Amino acid sequence: MHDASGKILVSGYGYGTRSFLLPGEKTVIRALITKAPDYDHFTVEYTPKAPSVHTQVNRMKMAVISSQMEFSGNGRLDIIGTVKNNDNRNCSSFKLQALVYRDGNIIGSGLEVWTSNVAPSQQVPFSMYIPMAIDAADSYVIDISGEPAL
């Protein structure tokens, strides 16, 4: 995190929710900064690692095919939708991570892990609770990754 002149105020470590990205793909990055100061901007530096054979073989083709925000009052926000297994293998579990925005700023995030078997081409519903008090938001992004059944 930097002040307006570019001076580093604090730094920390984080991780991407996906361990392997294909060209053009994106992932949510999570970093925890304790006692974060007021800052002007932040930068992200990363060290790419070569994918292992295990990473490439186990990569699942999962997709969120529909989703919407549901505000139920008292700051409760859920994101509901449908996930599809676009792979030719059974998926034993999948992880959804969401970032919620208002006016271009991140105002919340959520993480859900589902452990139901999803067959190839199968669609399953999901519901993700965002554990922050949010009464209004204008957009969100969801990242999904899946684990193949053994």
Secondary structure, 3 states (H helix, E strand, C coil): CECCCCCECCCCCEEECCCCCCCCCCCCEEECCCCCCCCCECCCCCCCCCCCHHHHHHCCCEEEEEEEEEECCCCCEEEEEEEEECCCCCEEEEEEEEEEEECCEEEEEEEEEECCCECCCCEEEEEEEECCCCCCCCEEEEEEEEEECC
